[in-house]
Amino acid sequence: MNTLAPTRERLLDAAREIVEEDGYAGASVVAIAERAGLASGTLYRHFSSKEELFVELFRAVCDREVAAMRRAAASVNGSHVERLEKVLATFAERALRRPRLAWALIAEPVDPLVDAERLAYRERYRELTADALRGGIEAGEMPEQNVELTAAALVGGCGEALVGPLSPLAGAKPSRDEIIRALRTFVRRAVGAGAS
């Protein structure tokens, strides 16, 4: 923890570290303040509530994820189907690298304000997916379909497929490669693209 960082940043960094280790449930005001090297009351001088801190944290982390998915989409020189696979595989790969944080972002029970942010970010993921779908349909790589519904189903399906492997309570889990391979197959079949 950088003790010279501005107090608000120290609190956000501390909260992120704790969420990565113990999820939202472990990120109490006392634990966050302790990790930041501050008194508990300091949090309330910078955030109106713990929920406000978590909303800001959620936004910061998810903005990074959306940016990574955009970079992934831009990095593909191949087909739109490959771009779509890459975007959703990037989402899954990044989640599997930091499973506790991803579990908190995707599935852990959270306060209503944080849950509202979760829904807003799902919409951003859906928009990225819809863009790739539109391109694929226009290029004749996949059949006509309701782009908005298919995009929502793909984002929801990929998120749901990760819930088990990310869960801190899960027993045996498939390997990262198995998960990514299965998600790529799912994406290709769900959009009606030919076999790779």
DRENPA-3360 file (N, C-alpha, C; in nm, 2 decimals, always signed):
BEGIN
1 = MNTLAPTR = +0.09/-0.12/+0.00/+0.00/+0.00/+0.00/+0.09/+0.12/+0.00 ~ +0.07/+0.21/-0.09/+0.15/+0.34/-0.10/+0.09/+0.44/+0.00 ~ +0.17/+0.47/+0.11/+0.12/+0.56/+0.21/+0.12/+0.70/+0.17 ~ +0.18/+0.73/+0.06/+0.19/+0.87/+0.01/+0.07/+0.90/-0.09 ~ +0.00/+0.80/-0.13/-0.11/+0.82/-0.23/-0.22/+0.90/-0.16 ~ -0.29/+0.98/-0.23/-0.41/+1.05/-0.17/-0.50/+0.95/-0.10 ~ -0.56/+1.00/+0.00/-0.64/+0.92/+0.09/-0.75/+0.84/+0.02 ~ -0.82/+0.91/-0.07/-0.93/+0.84/-0.14/-0.87/+0.72/-0.22;
9 = ERLLDAAR = -0.76/+0.74/-0.29/-0.70/+0.63/-0.37/-0.65/+0.52/-0.27 ~ -0.60/+0.55/-0.16/-0.56/+0.45/-0.06/-0.67/+0.37/-0.02 ~ -0.79/+0.43/+0.00/-0.91/+0.36/+0.05/-0.96/+0.27/-0.07 ~ -0.96/+0.32/-0.19/-1.00/+0.23/-0.30/-0.90/+0.12/-0.33 ~ -0.77/+0.14/-0.32/-0.68/+0.04/-0.33/-0.69/-0.07/-0.23 ~ -0.71/-0.02/-0.10/-0.73/-0.12/+0.01/-0.86/-0.20/-0.01 ~ -0.96/-0.14/-0.05/-1.09/-0.21/-0.08/-1.07/-0.31/-0.19 ~ -1.00/-0.28/-0.30/-0.98/-0.37/-0.41/-0.90/-0.49/-0.36;
17 = EIVEEDGY = -0.79/-0.46/-0.29/-0.71/-0.57/-0.24/-0.79/-0.67/-0.15 ~ -0.87/-0.62/-0.07/-0.95/-0.70/+0.02/-1.05/-0.78/-0.06 ~ -1.12/-0.71/-0.15/-1.22/-0.78/-0.23/-1.15/-0.89/-0.31 ~ -1.03/-0.87/-0.36/-0.96/-0.97/-0.44/-0.92/-1.09/-0.35 ~ -0.90/-1.07/-0.22/-0.87/-1.18/-0.13/-0.99/-1.24/-0.06 ~ -1.09/-1.16/-0.02/-1.20/-1.21/+0.06/-1.34/-1.18/+0.01 ~ -1.35/-1.11/-0.11/-1.48/-1.08/-0.16/-1.53/-0.96/-0.09 ~ -1.65/-0.92/-0.13/-1.72/-0.80/-0.07/-1.75/-0.83/+0.08;
25 = AGASVVAI = -1.78/-0.95/+0.11/-1.82/-0.99/+0.25/-1.70/-0.96/+0.34 ~ -1.58/-0.97/+0.30/-1.47/-0.95/+0.39/-1.42/-0.81/+0.39 ~ -1.48/-0.72/+0.31/-1.44/-0.58/+0.30/-1.52/-0.49/+0.39 ~ -1.50/-0.50/+0.52/-1.57/-0.42/+0.61/-1.50/-0.28/+0.61 ~ -1.57/-0.18/+0.67/-1.51/-0.05/+0.68/-1.38/-0.05/+0.76 ~ -1.39/-0.13/+0.87/-1.27/-0.14/+0.96/-1.15/-0.21/+0.88 ~ -1.18/-0.31/+0.81/-1.07/-0.38/+0.73/-1.01/-0.29/+0.63 ~ -1.10/-0.22/+0.56/-1.05/-0.13/+0.45/-0.96/-0.02/+0.51;
33 = AERAGLAS = -1.01/+0.04/+0.62/-0.94/+0.15/+0.68/-0.80/+0.10/+0.74 ~ -0.81/-0.02/+0.80/-0.68/-0.08/+0.85/-0.58/-0.10/+0.74 ~ -0.63/-0.16/+0.63/-0.54/-0.19/+0.52/-0.48/-0.06/+0.46 ~ -0.56/+0.05/+0.46/-0.51/+0.18/+0.41/-0.43/+0.25/+0.51 ~ -0.42/+0.20/+0.63/-0.34/+0.27/+0.74/-0.41/+0.39/+0.79 ~ -0.55/+0.39/+0.79/-0.62/+0.50/+0.83/-0.72/+0.47/+0.94 ~ -0.78/+0.57/+1.01/-0.89/+0.55/+1.10/-1.02/+0.52/+1.03 ~ -1.10/+0.44/+1.09/-1.23/+0.40/+1.02/-1.31/+0.51/+0.97;
41 = GTLYRHFS = -1.32/+0.62/+1.06/-1.40/+0.73/+1.02/-1.36/+0.81/+0.90 ~ -1.23/+0.79/+0.87/-1.17/+0.86/+0.75/-1.25/+0.82/+0.62 ~ -1.29/+0.70/+0.61/-1.36/+0.65/+0.49/-1.49/+0.74/+0.47 ~ -1.56/+0.78/+0.57/-1.68/+0.86/+0.56/-1.65/+1.00/+0.53 ~ -1.53/+1.05/+0.54/-1.49/+1.18/+0.49/-1.47/+1.19/+0.34 ~ -1.45/+1.07/+0.28/-1.42/+1.06/+0.14/-1.53/+0.99/+0.06 ~ -1.61/+0.91/+0.13/-1.73/+0.84/+0.06/-1.85/+0.86/+0.16 ~ -1.96/+0.88/+0.10/-2.08/+0.90/+0.19/-2.12/+0.76/+0.26;
49 = SKEELFVE = -2.08/+0.65/+0.20/-2.11/+0.52/+0.25/-2.01/+0.42/+0.20 ~ -2.01/+0.30/+0.26/-1.93/+0.19/+0.21/-1.98/+0.15/+0.07 ~ -2.11/+0.16/+0.05/-2.17/+0.13/-0.08/-2.12/+0.22/-0.19 ~ -2.10/+0.35/-0.16/-2.05/+0.45/-0.26/-1.91/+0.41/-0.29 ~ -1.83/+0.37/-0.19/-1.69/+0.33/-0.22/-1.69/+0.21/-0.31 ~ -1.78/+0.11/-0.29/-1.78/-0.01/-0.37/-1.83/+0.02/-0.51 ~ -1.92/+0.11/-0.53/-1.97/+0.15/-0.66/-1.85/+0.21/-0.74 ~ -1.77/+0.30/-0.68/-1.66/+0.36/-0.74/-1.55/+0.25/-0.78;
57 = LFRAVCDR = -1.53/+0.16/-0.68/-1.44/+0.05/-0.71/-1.48/-0.04/-0.82 ~ -1.61/-0.07/-0.82/-1.67/-0.15/-0.93/-1.65/-0.09/-1.06 ~ -1.68/+0.04/-1.07/-1.66/+0.12/-1.20/-1.52/+0.11/-1.24 ~ -1.42/+0.14/-1.15/-1.28/+0.14/-1.19/-1.24/+0.00/-1.25 ~ -1.27/-0.10/-1.18/-1.23/-0.24/-1.22/-1.30/-0.27/-1.35 ~ -1.43/-0.25/-1.36/-1.50/-0.28/-1.49/-1.46/-0.20/-1.60 ~ -1.43/-0.07/-1.58/-1.38/+0.01/-1.69/-1.25/-0.05/-1.75 ~ -1.16/-0.11/-1.67/-1.04/-0.18/-1.72/-1.08/-0.30/-1.80;
65 = EVAAMRRA = -1.19/-0.37/-1.75/-1.23/-0.49/-1.82/-1.29/-0.46/-1.96 ~ -1.37/-0.35/-1.97/-1.43/-0.31/-2.09/-1.32/-0.27/-2.19 ~ -1.22/-0.19/-2.14/-1.11/-0.15/-2.22/-1.03/-0.27/-2.28 ~ -1.01/-0.37/-2.19/-0.94/-0.49/-2.24/-1.02/-0.56/-2.35 ~ -1.15/-0.57/-2.33/-1.23/-0.63/-2.43/-1.23/-0.55/-2.56 ~ -1.23/-0.42/-2.56/-1.22/-0.34/-2.68/-1.09/-0.36/-2.75 ~ -0.98/-0.37/-2.67/-0.85/-0.39/-2.73/-0.84/-0.53/-2.79 ~ -0.91/-0.63/-2.73/-0.91/-0.76/-2.79/-0.98/-0.76/-2.92;
73 = AASVNGSH = -1.10/-0.69/-2.93/-1.17/-0.68/-3.05/-1.09/-0.61/-3.16 ~ -1.02/-0.51/-3.12/-0.94/-0.44/-3.22/-0.82/-0.52/-3.27 ~ -0.77/-0.61/-3.19/-0.65/-0.69/-3.22/-0.67/-0.80/-3.32 ~ -0.80/-0.83/-3.35/-0.83/-0.94/-3.44/-0.84/-0.89/-3.59 ~ -0.75/-0.95/-3.67/-0.76/-0.91/-3.81/-0.84/-1.01/-3.90 ~ -0.89/-1.11/-3.83/-0.97/-1.22/-3.90/-1.11/-1.18/-3.92 ~ -1.19/-1.29/-3.91/-1.34/-1.27/-3.93/-1.40/-1.21/-3.81 ~ -1.53/-1.17/-3.83/-1.61/-1.11/-3.72/-1.64/-1.22/-3.61;
81 = VERLEKVL = -1.65/-1.34/-3.66/-1.68/-1.45/-3.57/-1.56/-1.47/-3.48 ~ -1.44/-1.46/-3.53/-1.31/-1.47/-3.45/-1.31/-1.35/-3.36 ~ -1.35/-1.23/-3.40/-1.35/-1.12/-3.31/-1.44/-1.14/-3.19 ~ -1.56/-1.19/-3.22/-1.66/-1.22/-3.12/-1.61/-1.32/-3.02 ~ -1.55/-1.43/-3.07/-1.49/-1.53/-2.98/-1.38/-1.47/-2.90 ~ -1.30/-1.38/-2.96/-1.18/-1.32/-2.88/-1.23/-1.23/-2.77 ~ -1.34/-1.15/-2.80/-1.39/-1.06/-2.70/-1.44/-1.14/-2.58 ~ -1.52/-1.24/-2.60/-1.58/-1.32/-2.49/-1.47/-1.41/-2.43;
89 = ATFAERAL = -1.38/-1.46/-2.50/-1.27/-1.53/-2.44/-1.18/-1.45/-2.35 ~ -1.16/-1.32/-2.40/-1.08/-1.23/-2.32/-1.15/-1.20/-2.18 ~ -1.28/-1.18/-2.19/-1.36/-1.16/-2.07/-1.34/-1.28/-1.97 ~ -1.35/-1.40/-2.02/-1.33/-1.52/-1.94/-1.19/-1.54/-1.89 ~ -1.09/-1.52/-1.98/-0.95/-1.54/-1.94/-0.91/-1.44/-1.83 ~ -0.96/-1.32/-1.84/-0.93/-1.22/-1.74/-1.00/-1.25/-1.61 ~ -1.12/-1.30/-1.61/-1.19/-1.34/-1.49/-1.12/-1.46/-1.43 ~ -1.08/-1.56/-1.50/-1.01/-1.68/-1.45/-0.87/-1.65/-1.39;
97 = RRPRLAWA = -0.81/-1.54/-1.43/-0.68/-1.50/-1.37/-0.70/-1.44/-1.23 ~ -0.81/-1.38/-1.21/-0.83/-1.32/-1.07/-0.97/-1.36/-1.03 ~ -0.98/-1.49/-0.99/-1.11/-1.55/-0.97/-1.19/-1.49/-0.85 ~ -1.13/-1.45/-0.75/-1.20/-1.40/-0.63/-1.26/-1.26/-0.67 ~ -1.18/-1.18/-0.73/-1.23/-1.05/-0.78/-1.34/-1.07/-0.88 ~ -1.32/-1.16/-0.98/-1.43/-1.18/-1.08/-1.56/-1.23/-1.02 ~ -1.54/-1.32/-0.92/-1.66/-1.37/-0.85/-1.74/-1.26/-0.78 ~ -1.67/-1.16/-0.72/-1.73/-1.05/-0.66/-1.80/-0.96/-0.76;
105 = LIAEPVDP = -1.74/-0.95/-0.88/-1.80/-0.86/-0.98/-1.91/-0.93/-1.06 ~ -1.91/-1.06/-1.07/-2.01/-1.13/-1.15/-2.13/-1.18/-1.06 ~ -2.10/-1.24/-0.95/-2.20/-1.32/-0.88/-2.22/-1.30/-0.73 ~ -2.12/-1.25/-0.67/-2.13/-1.24/-0.52/-2.25/-1.14/-0.48 ~ -2.33/-1.18/-0.38/-2.44/-1.09/-0.34/-2.38/-0.96/-0.29 ~ -2.44/-0.85/-0.34/-2.38/-0.71/-0.31/-2.50/-0.62/-0.28 ~ -2.47/-0.50/-0.24/-2.57/-0.40/-0.21/-2.64/-0.36/-0.33 ~ -2.76/-0.31/-0.32/-2.84/-0.27/-0.44/-2.77/-0.17/-0.53;
113 = LVDAERLA = -2.70/-0.07/-0.48/-2.63/+0.02/-0.56/-2.52/-0.04/-0.64 ~ -2.45/-0.14/-0.59/-2.34/-0.21/-0.66/-2.41/-0.30/-0.77 ~ -2.52/-0.36/-0.73/-2.59/-0.45/-0.82/-2.64/-0.37/-0.95 ~ -2.68/-0.24/-0.92/-2.72/-0.16/-1.03/-2.60/-0.13/-1.13 ~ -2.48/-0.11/-1.07/-2.36/-0.09/-1.15/-2.33/-0.22/-1.23 ~ -2.35/-0.33/-1.17/-2.33/-0.46/-1.24/-2.42/-0.47/-1.36 ~ -2.54/-0.43/-1.35/-2.63/-0.44/-1.46/-2.59/-0.34/-1.57 ~ -2.54/-0.22/-1.53/-2.50/-0.12/-1.63/-2.38/-0.17/-1.71;
121 = YRERYREL = -2.29/-0.24/-1.64/-2.17/-0.30/-1.71/-2.20/-0.41/-1.80 ~ -2.30/-0.49/-1.76/-2.35/-0.60/-1.85/-2.40/-0.54/-1.98 ~ -2.46/-0.43/-1.97/-2.51/-0.36/-2.09/-2.39/-0.32/-2.18 ~ -2.28/-0.27/-2.12/-2.17/-0.23/-2.20/-2.10/-0.35/-2.26 ~ -2.10/-0.46/-2.19/-2.05/-0.59/-2.25/-2.14/-0.63/-2.37 ~ -2.27/-0.62/-2.35/-2.36/-0.66/-2.45/-2.34/-0.57/-2.58 ~ -2.32/-0.44/-2.56/-2.30/-0.35/-2.67/-2.18/-0.39/-2.75 ~ -2.07/-0.43/-2.68/-1.95/-0.47/-2.75/-1.98/-0.60/-2.83;
129 = TADALRGG = -2.05/-0.69/-2.77/-2.08/-0.81/-2.84/-2.18/-0.79/-2.96 ~ -2.27/-0.70/-2.94/-2.36/-0.67/-3.05/-2.29/-0.61/-3.17 ~ -2.19/-0.53/-3.15/-2.11/-0.47/-3.26/-2.05/-0.58/-3.34 ~ -1.99/-0.67/-3.27/-1.93/-0.78/-3.35/-2.03/-0.87/-3.42 ~ -2.14/-0.89/-3.36/-2.25/-0.96/-3.43/-2.30/-0.89/-3.55 ~ -2.32/-0.76/-3.54/-2.37/-0.68/-3.66/-2.27/-0.70/-3.78 ~ -2.14/-0.68/-3.74/-2.04/-0.70/-3.85/-2.04/-0.83/-3.91 ~ -2.06/-0.94/-3.83/-2.06/-1.07/-3.88/-2.18/-1.10/-3.97;
137 = IEAGEMPE = -2.29/-1.04/-3.94/-2.41/-1.06/-4.02/-2.40/-0.99/-4.15 ~ -2.35/-0.86/-4.14/-2.33/-0.78/-4.26/-2.22/-0.85/-4.36 ~ -2.12/-0.92/-4.30/-2.02/-0.99/-4.38/-2.07/-1.12/-4.43 ~ -2.19/-1.17/-4.39/-2.24/-1.30/-4.43/-2.17/-1.41/-4.36 ~ -2.11/-1.39/-4.24/-2.04/-1.49/-4.17/-2.14/-1.57/-4.07 ~ -2.25/-1.51/-4.05/-2.35/-1.57/-3.96/-2.49/-1.53/-4.01 ~ -2.59/-1.60/-3.98/-2.73/-1.57/-4.03/-2.79/-1.45/-3.96 ~ -2.89/-1.40/-4.03/-2.97/-1.29/-3.96/-3.02/-1.34/-3.83;
145 = QNVELTAA = -3.02/-1.25/-3.73/-3.08/-1.28/-3.60/-3.10/-1.15/-3.53 ~ -3.17/-1.16/-3.41/-3.20/-1.05/-3.33/-3.07/-1.02/-3.26 ~ -2.99/-0.92/-3.30/-2.86/-0.89/-3.25/-2.86/-0.86/-3.10 ~ -2.96/-0.78/-3.06/-2.96/-0.74/-2.92/-2.99/-0.86/-2.82 ~ -3.08/-0.95/-2.86/-3.11/-1.06/-2.78/-3.00/-1.16/-2.78 ~ -2.94/-1.19/-2.90/-2.83/-1.28/-2.91/-2.71/-1.23/-2.83 ~ -2.68/-1.10/-2.84/-2.57/-1.04/-2.76/-2.59/-1.06/-2.61 ~ -2.72/-1.03/-2.56/-2.75/-1.04/-2.42/-2.73/-1.19/-2.38;
153 = ALVGGCGE = -2.78/-1.28/-2.46/-2.77/-1.42/-2.43/-2.62/-1.47/-2.42 ~ -2.54/-1.42/-2.51/-2.40/-1.46/-2.51/-2.33/-1.41/-2.39 ~ -2.35/-1.28/-2.35/-2.29/-1.22/-2.23/-2.34/-1.30/-2.11 ~ -2.47/-1.32/-2.10/-2.53/-1.39/-1.99/-2.48/-1.53/-1.98 ~ -2.47/-1.60/-2.09/-2.43/-1.74/-2.10/-2.28/-1.75/-2.06 ~ -2.20/-1.66/-2.10/-2.06/-1.67/-2.07/-2.04/-1.64/-1.92 ~ -2.11/-1.54/-1.87/-2.10/-1.51/-1.73/-2.15/-1.62/-1.64 ~ -2.26/-1.68/-1.68/-2.31/-1.80/-1.60/-2.22/-1.92/-1.61;
161 = ALVGPLSP = -2.16/-1.94/-1.72/-2.06/-2.05/-1.74/-1.94/-2.03/-1.64 ~ -1.91/-1.91/-1.61/-1.80/-1.88/-1.52/-1.83/-1.89/-1.37 ~ -1.96/-1.88/-1.34/-2.00/-1.88/-1.20/-1.94/-2.00/-1.12 ~ -1.96/-2.12/-1.17/-1.91/-2.23/-1.10/-1.76/-2.23/-1.09 ~ -1.68/-2.22/-1.20/-1.54/-2.22/-1.19/-1.48/-2.10/-1.10 ~ -1.55/-1.99/-1.09/-1.50/-1.88/-1.01/-1.54/-1.89/-0.86 ~ -1.64/-1.97/-0.83/-1.70/-1.97/-0.70/-1.59/-2.02/-0.60 ~ -1.58/-1.95/-0.49/-1.48/-1.99/-0.39/-1.53/-2.12/-0.32;
169 = LAGAKPSR = -1.65/-2.16/-0.34/-1.70/-2.28/-0.28/-1.69/-2.40/-0.37 ~ -1.65/-2.38/-0.50/-1.65/-2.49/-0.59/-1.54/-2.59/-0.56 ~ -1.57/-2.71/-0.59/-1.48/-2.82/-0.57/-1.39/-2.83/-0.69 ~ -1.40/-2.95/-0.76/-1.32/-2.97/-0.88/-1.37/-2.88/-0.99 ~ -1.27/-2.82/-1.06/-1.31/-2.72/-1.16/-1.24/-2.77/-1.29 ~ -1.30/-2.74/-1.41/-1.23/-2.76/-1.53/-1.11/-2.67/-1.55 ~ -1.02/-2.71/-1.63/-0.90/-2.63/-1.65/-0.94/-2.50/-1.72 ~ -0.86/-2.40/-1.71/-0.88/-2.27/-1.79/-0.89/-2.30/-1.94;
177 = DEIIRALR = -0.80/-2.38/-1.99/-0.81/-2.41/-2.13/-0.94/-2.48/-2.17 ~ -0.99/-2.57/-2.09/-1.12/-2.64/-2.12/-1.23/-2.53/-2.12 ~ -1.23/-2.44/-2.02/-1.33/-2.34/-2.01/-1.33/-2.25/-2.14 ~ -1.22/-2.20/-2.17/-1.21/-2.11/-2.29/-1.24/-2.18/-2.42 ~ -1.20/-2.31/-2.43/-1.23/-2.38/-2.55/-1.39/-2.40/-2.56 ~ -1.45/-2.44/-2.45/-1.59/-2.46/-2.45/-1.67/-2.33/-2.48 ~ -1.62/-2.22/-2.42/-1.69/-2.09/-2.45/-1.68/-2.05/-2.59 ~ -1.56/-2.07/-2.65/-1.54/-2.04/-2.79/-1.64/-2.12/-2.88;
185 = TFVRRAVG = -1.65/-2.25/-2.85/-1.74/-2.34/-2.92/-1.89/-2.29/-2.90 ~ -1.92/-2.26/-2.78/-2.06/-2.21/-2.75/-2.09/-2.08/-2.83 ~ -1.99/-1.99/-2.83/-2.02/-1.86/-2.90/-2.04/-1.89/-3.05 ~ -1.95/-1.97/-3.11/-1.96/-2.00/-3.25/-2.10/-2.07/-3.29 ~ -2.14/-2.16/-3.21/-2.27/-2.23/-3.23/-2.38/-2.14/-3.20 ~ -2.38/-2.06/-3.10/-2.49/-1.98/-3.06/-2.52/-1.87/-3.17 ~ -2.42/-1.83/-3.24/-2.44/-1.72/-3.35/-2.47/-1.79/-3.48 ~ -2.46/-1.92/-3.49/-2.49/-1.99/-3.62/-2.38/-1.98/-3.72;
193 = AGAS = -2.25/-1.97/-3.66/-2.14/-1.97/-3.75/-2.09/-2.11/-3.78 ~ -2.02/-2.13/-3.89/-1.97/-2.26/-3.93/-1.86/-2.31/-3.83 ~ -1.83/-2.43/-3.84/-1.73/-2.49/-3.75/-1.60/-2.43/-3.78 ~ -1.51/-2.42/-3.68/-1.38/-2.36/-3.70/-1.28/-2.47/-3.74;
% end
